[in-house]
Amino acid sequence: MIIVDRWYYDLNNLLLDLGTLDEIDFSTVDAAFMETQLFNGKKIGFPAGMQGAVFTYNKEFFERFGIPTDKRFTWDEIIEIGKRIHDQDPNAYLFTTYNGDLDQLLRAFQKQLTGNQFIKDDYSMGFTRENLVTMLSFVRDLYEYNVAEPVERSIIYGNNTYENPEWLNGNLGMFSKFISLIPVYQEASDFPIGVTALPIMEGAKDSGVFTGSTLVLVINKDTKYPEEAAKFINWLVNDPEAIKILGTTRGIPATSVGLETLSKEGLIDPLMNEALQLALETSSKVLPDNAISQNQQLATIWMDTLDKVSYRYVTPEEAADEMIRLFEAKLKELKESVK
């Protein structure tokens, strides 16, 4: 099976510890990177590819509005520059996003503010009400000051911004996406695109920048054929022929044999590689999210909160109070369930 690592918390009791199977060779994965992929000390999944988060931008848009193509934004500059752009051209927006992208972006913001996991291992929140209001105020400002395309439009395309006519027509400047999607945008766009690193605030307690697995290969613990399943995983990630077939469809390979094979064949996209290096240079020290931070019930509350602020149904302060109340109740329930 292939899953995303955010499902570990909910599925871990259904999955085998791959580290117990001799058929899978983990030595081809960088040891330090593999340490960040463990769940409660176990190798539940084999990383199908390496992943990271960056801004992807339209080079022609940046040139039109006088933004250097090597620009590294601060959080405040996103708002300031975005306001200026929309004032110059009411059809233009520096940014486009929706709750799925905002989740990834604001988790970086939160770690920069606090240096904590989103939810700590003791089932307490890794942020204060003040921190949360600051994060949600950034979301409000994106839409209130026309920095971001109206969410009523962007939500139609969700993760498929490459289908958004406003992007294709050159009216949107940039977005935050995972690196594995870059080739899709290059193919869909009639203009050159570039990448730049996510903002890191002055005095940040952690960079918050995500690097990790694109997807992970796992095995159901109740399978009747664990060895055969393990051999298949090992073939997918460590056999040169399988690696050439898959290419970078699952991101840049996490194995040394994968990197060597695709580099020799010229199959690693240079922009993807540049983006990954940008992310790795500033990778968070408190990522990936711990088990409880990946809980889907908490994620639903969080995403609903982002929606309410994005649509301006509530103020950041009102949203923060409601979210904290819901989080406290759910965290109490989850903590009691593991006693």
N, C-alpha and C positions, 0 to 999 in steps of 0.2 A: 504494500500500500504506500501511497504518497500522501503526506499530510503537511500542514504548516506547524511550526514548533509551538505556536500559541495554543494548540490543542493538547499539548502534553498534560496540562493540569487535569483536564477532564478525561483523557484517554489513557493515562499512564498505567492504570491497573489492567488494561486490556492488551498491553504491548510487551514484547520480549525485551530483555536487556541484551542488545546485540553484542555487547562486550563479552558475553559468555559463549559466543559461537566462534569456533576456530576458522570457519569458512570465510569470514569477513576480515580483510586486511585493513586495519585502521592506521597502519604505519605510514601510509601515503598521505595522510592528512596532517597538516602542521599541528604539533602537540598543543601549542598555546591556543590555537584556534579551536581545537577540539575540546579543550577545557571549558570554553565558553558555551559549548553545545550540550553539556551534560544536564541531566535532569535528576536532581537529588543524588548526584554522583554516578548516575548510570548512563550508559550509551544507548538510550532508547531509540535514537534515530541516526542514520548515516546522512550527513549533509549532501544533498544532490548538487548544490552549487553554492558559491559565496554571494552574499548580498550586501547591499549598503544603501543608504539614503543620501540623495543629493538634490539640488535644484537643477532641473533641465530647462534650458531657455532657448528662445528664438533669437539668433544672432542679429537678424535684420531688424527686429523689434528693438533690441538693445541699441543698435546703431542709430535708429531713427530718433530715439529719445535720449541719446547721449549718455548711455550707461556703459561703462567700460566692460569689455567681455571677460576681463579677469576679475570682475567685481566680486568681493566677498561681503555680503550684506551683514549689517547688524539687524536685530529685530526692529529697532526704531526706524532704521533706514527703509525697511520694507514699507512701512506706513508712510513715511515722508515722501519717498520717491513715487510710490503708488498714487498718492494724492496728486502730485505734480503731473503725472502722466495723464490721469483722467481729466484734470483741469485743461490740459492742452488738447486732448482729443476725447470727447465723451464716449466714443466707441471703443476706446482702448482701456485695458486693465493690465496692470503689472502681473497679477497673480490669478490663478484659478485653482479651486480646491473644493472638497466636500468632506463629509465627516470621516470617511476612511483615510484620506490623506492627512486631515487635521489630527487624527488620533496619533499617527506616527510622528508628526511634527511637534505636537504639544507634549508628547512623552519626552522628547529631547529637551524641550523648554523646561519641563518639570525637573528633570535631572540636573539641568544647569542651575536652576534656582536652589535645589535642595541637596543634591548629591545622593539622594535616596532612590531606592526602588519605588515604583508607583505605589505598591503596597508592600510594607515591610514583612519580613518573615514571621513576625509576631502578630500578624493580621491587623496591624494598625496602618493608617494612611501615611504615605511618605511625603505628605504635603500639608500645609496649614490652610485655613480658610483664606488667609491673605494671599498665599501662593496661588490658590485656585482662582481667586478673583483676578489676580494679575494675568494668569493664563487666559481666562475667559474674556478679559478686557481686550486682549490682543485679537481674539476672534471677532469680537464686536467691532473693533476698529477696522478690521479688514473689509467688512461689509458697509459699515456706516460711512467710511471715507472713500468708498468706491475703489479701494485698493484691489479687491478681489471681484471677479465676475460675480453677479448675483447668484446666490446659491440655487435659486429657482431654475436657473439655466444649467449650471454646472452639474447639479444632481442628476439630470437626465442622462449624462454620459458616465457618471461615476468614475470608475478607474480607467475608462476608455476615453481619455481626453483627446486621443489622436482622432476620434470621430467627431469631435466638437467643431462645427463650422467656424466658430470664432477663432479657434486655434489655427485651423487650416487657412483662414483668411488673413492671418497675421495680426489679429486684434488682441491676442493674449500673449503676455511676455514670458511667463515661466510657471512652473508647478513643481511640487515635491513628489517624486515617485521613487520606487525602487529601481535599482540599476538594471535589473534583468529586463525591464520594459524598454530600454533605450533603443534597441534595434527596431522595435515596432514603430516608434515615433520617427526614426530616421526614414523608414520606408514610406510612412504615411505623409510626411511633410515635404513640401516643395521648396523649403528654405533650409539653410544650414542651422543645426542646433549645437549647443554647447552645454557644458556642465560646470557647476560651481558648488562649493561646499556649503553646508547648512550654517546658519549664524551660530556663533558662540558668544554669549554675553560677557561683558567685562566682569571679572570676579567670579566667573562660573565655578561651581563646586565640582562639576564634571562636564565633559563635552556633550554628553547625551546622544552623540551621533551613533546611529545604529549600524552595526555590521553583524552579520550572522548568516544563517542558511536561507536560501531561497525557499526550498521545500526539503523535507526529510523523508528518507525511505525507512519504513518501519515494518514489523512483522507482528501479526496477531499472535498472542501468547498461546491461544488454543489451536493453532494450526497443527495438522497432523504431519506436516513436512517442513519443520524448521530448518533443517540442513539444506534442503533444496531451495527454499526461499532465500536463505543466506547466500548460497552460491549465485543465485540470480542477481541479488543486490551487488555482490562483489564484481560480477561480470559487468554490470551497468557502469560502475564507477571506476573500475581498475583495468578493464580490458581496452586496449587502444582502438579496436574496431568499433566497439559499442560507443566509446567516447566520441569517435569521429561522426557516428550516426546522430548522436544526441546534440553535438555541437554545444552551443551556449543557450539552448532552449530552456534550460533550468538554471541559467546564470553561468558565471565563470566557474569552472570546475574547482572543487575544494581539495582535490587530490593532486599530488605532484605529477603523477603520470598523466592526469587529465590536462594540466597546464602545459606540460612538455609536449604532449601529442597535438593539442590544438594550436599551440604557438608554432610548432614545426610546420603545420599545414596552413598557417595563416588564417585560422578560423576564429580567432579571438578579436572581436571588434575593438579597434583602438580607443574609441570614445567610452565604451564600457569599461575597458581597463583603466583609462584615466579617471573615470568616476569612482571605480573601486579603490584606487589608490588614494583619492581625495578623502573617501570615507574612512579608510584604514588609518590614514595619517592622524586622524583626530577621533578615533574610535572610543566610545564610552568605556569606562572602567566598571560600570555597574549594569552593563547589558551582557547577555540578553535578559529580558525580564524574568524574575524569579517565578516560581510556580503560581503563587496566588495572584500575582499581577496579570496573569494570563487567563484568569477565570472569565468565562463567557457571560455569566450573569452580571458581573461587575462591568464588563465591557459594554453590555447593552445599556446599562444606566449611564455610563460615560458618553457613549455615542448619542443617546437621546438628549443629554445635556448639551453637547456640541450643536445638535440640530436646533434646539430651542434658542440658543444664543445666536446662531447663524441666521435664523429666520426672525430674530429680534422679538420673539414672543415674551422673553423675560430679560431682565438686566443680568449682568455678570454676578452681581451680589445675590439676587434672588436665585439664580441657577446654582450658585455655590452652596447656598443654605440647603436647597432641596437635595442636591447631590450628596452632600455630607450626611444628611439625615438618612438617605437611602443606603449609602455605603456603610454607615455604622450598623444599621440593622442587618444588612446582608453579611458583613464581616463577622458579626456576632454569631449568626447562624452557621456560617462556614467554619468558624473556629470550633464551635461546639460539636460539629459533625465529625471532626477528626480526633476528638478526645477518646 
